[in-house]
Every structure is written in C-alpha cells, then in structure tokens.
Amino acid sequence: MNPVFLVARREVRERIKARSFRIATLISAAVVIAAIAIPASQRGHTPTYDVAVTTSSPAGASDAIKALAPTLKVHLNMHAVPTATDGGRGLRTGEYDVVINNGVILTKRAPDSGDTGKKAQLIAAISNLVRLQRLGPEAAAALQTPVEVRGVLPPDANSKDRFTAFVGVLLLFVFLQQYGTWVLMGVVEEKASRVVEVLLSAIRPRQLVAGKVIGIGAVAIVQGAIVALSAIVASTATGTHIFEGTSRFAILWILGWFALGYSFYALLYASVGSLVSRQADAQNAAFPVGLPILVGYFTASTLLSGSDPSLFARVLSYLPPTAPMVMPMLIGIGRASALQAFVSMALLIAATVAMARVAGAIYARAVLHTGQRLRLRQVLRRDFNAA
Amino acid sequence: MLELSGLTRRFGSVVALDNLSFDVPAGQVFGFLGPNGAGKTTAMRAILGISALDGGEVRWEGRRATEQDRRHFGYMPEERGLYPTMIVSEQLEYLAELRGMARSAARSSVQTWLEKLGVAERAGDKLEALSLGNQQRVQLAAAFVHGPELLVLDEPFSGLDPVGIDSLSAVLHEEANNGATVVFSSHQLDLVEHMCESVAIINRGRLVATGTVDDLTTAGPTRLQVQVAGDGDGKWARALRGVEVVENDDGRLRLLLKGRTKSETVLRAAEKAGTLRHFSIDRRRLSEVFREAVAS
C-alpha cells in the first residue's frame, strides 16, 4: 500500500483513539449546541399583550392594531372597554397592558426613550398608527409610499455573507492554530522519541511529512464534521435557520481557503518541528509561525465593520501567509473582485507548492539531528551532523 | 553482496566519510568496527539511504541500491526509538506495512517475532509500559519483522545482559543461515571475533582494515605461545634474538618472531630452558588488530 496512505492512516487512528481527542470533540459539539439552543429557547418565547380600545375610538382601530402583531412578533389579545376610566382600572389590576382612547395611549408606566423592549416597540408602533390617522388618508398614503434610495456603487454583499465570511475566518484561525500545532508536535514527538530514524529507513521524508499533514487534515475534517453536524442538528431541532441565506458558493469558497491555508501552514509547522529536538523548545519555535496567522485574523476582523479596507489589509490579502484570512473577508464584505480573489489564491497555491519543496528539504536534512536547536542557516548549508 | 563504494560525506568542515569502500559477503554475519566518531553510524545510515552522500554509492546485488531494494533492508539505529504510546503489535504491523508487507502477512510475522524474542504476552500493551529490556526486544523485532535480506544493526548488543547477548547472537546466526546478510557495529571486540566471519575497521571515515577474522588475526609475522615450567619471567625468551615478548601471562609467553626467526629455533631454545609445558602457533586477538589498525 502507498506509504503516504499508511502514515496518514496511522495519524488518524492514533489521534481518534486518544481520550483527549474525544473529550475535546464532545466539548466543542456541546458548546456549539448550547450556542444555538440557548438563544433559540429565548427567542421561542413570544410575549402576549392585552390591548383594550375604548368604544369611542375610531372604527377599525382595533383591527389596525391587531395587524401589527406579526411584524412585532407578539400575540395581541384585543379588548373593548366602554371608557378610559375602565381602561385605567384594568391597567392597574394588570388586566390590560395598553389602552387606546381617542388618540391617547395609556399604559401602566410610560416607557422611557431608550427602551427597546417588546412593549415599548408595541407602543411606538401604535403611536405611528395614531399619527397616520391624524394626518388623514391622503397624507398617510403619501407617507407610506417608499422613497427610492440608489447607490452609485454596486451594493455591498448581504450581511449574511459577511457573517459567513467572518465565522469562516474565525474557524480558520482556530483551525490553523490547533492542527498546525498538532503537526508541529507530531514531528517533534517522532524526532524526540527517535522513531523517525526507523521510519526513514523505510520511507522517504517527503512521504512521511505528506502522510502526517494529510492524516491530521483528515482528523480535522472529522472533528469539523462532527461539530458542523451538531450545529445543523441543533438548528433544525430548535427551528433556527443558521445557514439560511448563506450561499453554497460562499461555503465552498471558504473551504477552498481552508484547505490551502492548512496545507501552507502545516508544511511550515512540520519544517519548524524538524529543527527542534525537545517538546519544550517546540512552543518557542512555533511562535513566529503563529504571528502571521494572528495578524491576518485581526486584520480580517477589522474589516467586519464594512468600511473601506485599508491599504495594509489590501496588501495582506495578497500575501500568502495572511491571504487565507484576509481575502475571504474582503470577499465577504464585497470589497474584492473575483479576479483579485483568484490572483490571491493563485499566489497562495504557488507559495504552498514552494513551501512543500522547501519544507521537505529542511525536514529531510534536520529531522535526524539531535541536541541543540538548529538554525535555519545551518540547515540550508548542511553544516551540522545529521542526514 | 553489499558493496560500499567510495562513500564520502562532509558535515561542514568535518569529513565523516572519506572515500570509504568495502564489501560485505552475502549470508555472513559481518562486524563493522571503529572508534567512537569514526563514521560508523553515518555509513550505516548511508546504506539505508537515510543519509545523503557527497560521493560514492551503495551497491546491492551488483547494482546501485534502489529504494525498492532498501525496503528489504532491516535497520536498528543506535539511538533506539519507537512510538512510546503505540500498542506494540500495531506498531510493528505498521512498520512491516511501511516496508511493503501485506496486512495479514505483517500480522502473522509480528506474532512470530514477538514469540521468538519472548515478548509475545506484551503484544497488546503500549510500548512505554514495557521494561527497557523488553523495549529493546521490540526494537529488534522492528528490524526483523519484514524478513529483510540485509540487516543493519547499530550497536545491537549494547545494553543487553549475557543471556540477551546469547539469544541475539543465535538469532543473527539463524538469519544468516537463512540467507540474510547481517552487518552490525560493536565495541565488544571479543564478541565480534567470536561471532563474525569477516569485519571492516574504519577510522576517521576511512577504511583501515577489512577481511576475514582468520586472515586479519593470522596476518603478519609469526606469533607463538610458549610456556616453560619454572620460568615465570620468561628470561630464556628475552635472551633470544629476533623475538619480542608481547605479553607474559604468569609464565605463558606470547611471542612475536621478527625477521627470519623460525619457530623451530624458538622451540629448541624453549626445550633447553626447561620442561616445555605449552607450545602453539598464536594469532592476534581482534582487539589487537583493531588497536594497531586504528593507531596506524
């Protein structure tokens, strides 16, 4: 069987077998389910208000108010009361929430101006109805006719795409940190335990690195799929349509950046791992690799506001180390053309291919070296005692 | 046959292998000797294709060793290492499969080797749960499990107790009898002398001696072992011209004959000196061959 496949299969098996993996996956799934289910359970509660209209109010007032219910997402029970005094009594006893008497709205306590609660929204909506009624039918019709607003530039992407892009970038950020570190630690583990010499007597360094990167990538897909599945199940069960309005294209697009970003960084982490001999040195060595991921992520999050991207962000969207985070965000907020995106992706593909060559060479030269951490210059000059 | 042909490897300014060439005859247990830092590990890595070469080539069965050939080599590095947290049998199966064995064949071979090396009952444990001695046996199994045609073992005897040494010696001879070629390095020269048909000795990356143990230990001037009763100091021998007393073990003398000095001359002199207790043709010990070769 192909050695790359065998190496990848071992990675998948050993990692999925580990208790820590199972616990981490369960926790992630639980967090996602909670994040969807808890707000949904809050949302599921539709408030009910009792609204009384005095018999002296204009005909049709009650129906007009009742018609507000779907827009405000409330239930309204309509009542008729003979006088405002009866209404006032009902307000005090809690029988009614709102009473309308000839253009005056009565409530237990008038909401203050900053109140955005459901009851305040209801009162505001009824006030508008009263105002329209005061203006008379013609003016009311004029007021209700929408005014056209035209942009001179094409509209921004919808907020859903922006949201998808941001969630994608956030996940990519977490993903690169997590699985990149796995690749790094995996390489260091093989080096520290010296098993790498036995492995390299059977297969080539490139096959070992490729198998490791693919295997850990596969584990990432499994873990990601479990979490995504939990999200879908939770959102279906609670009736929250989290993926509604998100184009399939946007998801595919993000996945493409995921795959490329992961390949680029996994190879980089593997070569960095080959330079150190001890687990303790691994974290220090990983730090500079993590920096561009961090910069890319923060730059991407500043773009979420939708304002015009800075030149800095524009530049980062083409640099392969930061492109996987910045470019999808620019696309998400509608500030990058398809051509720009493809140019950036082509640069990233080229950089990943180059990285595969360089990382393979560094790994092959450094992985058998033990003892002091190697400097990159030594590796490139082959000026040390190892393979 | 394994041929090392002009192997050269530099690390910066250090020359680890300097045009190193020697042959390892097929089906033999072959000793690979040299002082620390002589380049043994680098040469072994080069045989396995792990270490890149600046020059020369490793030949197997008369042609440059290919990747395919090397899948049929077995290797135990000096710095032992396997996955500490992996199950012993799964780990060995994995290594056998990496070397191209089918899954079912790998499984039965793992079973066979674990039984042969006496660790079968630990097959289902994680490696790190085993004692160091048992871990060493698993490491050996890792070198043998795919039925290699060539075994390259870097210091396989270090860390073994006398019983372990005996059983490993038996396994290596069995493998050689079954047609495998075995190359191992060791500093235990008496053991090598006892076990190996041929050896190569290197120093500073260069070959300094190679051949059969017989040829190497009998080469050079004639050597004798003589004991004369009552003469603990070996005065009679010191008086002889053309004879050097190399060693005196309580009256048992080891003599080196120089120039044209004949054994018969020494025999007559010994008989004259007293009652002859012992007279034999002596050979150098491998350790002596080693010291001389490395010193020169």
Boltz contact constraints between the chains, C-beta under 6 A:
constraints:
  - contact:
      token1: [A, 3]
      token2: [B, 98]
      max_distance: 6.0
  - contact:
      token1: [A, 6]
      token2: [B, 97]
      max_distance: 6.0
  - contact:
      token1: [A, 6]
      token2: [B, 98]
      max_distance: 6.0
  - contact:
      token1: [A, 10]
      token2: [B, 94]
      max_distance: 6.0
  - contact:
      token1: [A, 193]
      token2: [B, 81]
      max_distance: 6.0
  - contact:
      token1: [A, 193]
      token2: [B, 84]
      max_distance: 6.0
  - contact:
      token1: [A, 194]
      token2: [B, 79]
      max_distance: 6.0
  - contact:
      token1: [A, 194]
      token2: [B, 81]
      max_distance: 6.0
  - contact:
      token1: [A, 195]
      token2: [B, 81]
      max_distance: 6.0
  - contact:
      token1: [A, 195]
      token2: [B, 82]
      max_distance: 6.0
  - contact:
      token1: [A, 195]
      token2: [B, 83]
      max_distance: 6.0
  - contact:
      token1: [A, 197]
      token2: [B, 77]
      max_distance: 6.0
  - contact:
      token1: [A, 200]
      token2: [B, 50]
      max_distance: 6.0
  - contact:
      token1: [A, 201]
      token2: [B, 48]
      max_distance: 6.0
  - contact:
      token1: [A, 201]
      token2: [B, 50]
      max_distance: 6.0
  - contact:
      token1: [A, 201]
      token2: [B, 75]
      max_distance: 6.0
  - contact:
      token1: [A, 202]
      token2: [B, 98]
      max_distance: 6.0
  - contact:
      token1: [A, 202]
      token2: [B, 99]
      max_distance: 6.0
  - contact:
      token1: [A, 203]
      token2: [B, 98]
      max_distance: 6.0
  - contact:
      token1: [A, 383]
      token2: [B, 12]
      max_distance: 6.0
  - contact:
      token1: [A, 385]
      token2: [B, 11]
      max_distance: 6.0
  - contact:
      token1: [A, 387]
      token2: [B, 50]
      max_distance: 6.0
  - contact:
      token1: [A, 387]
      token2: [B, 51]
      max_distance: 6.0
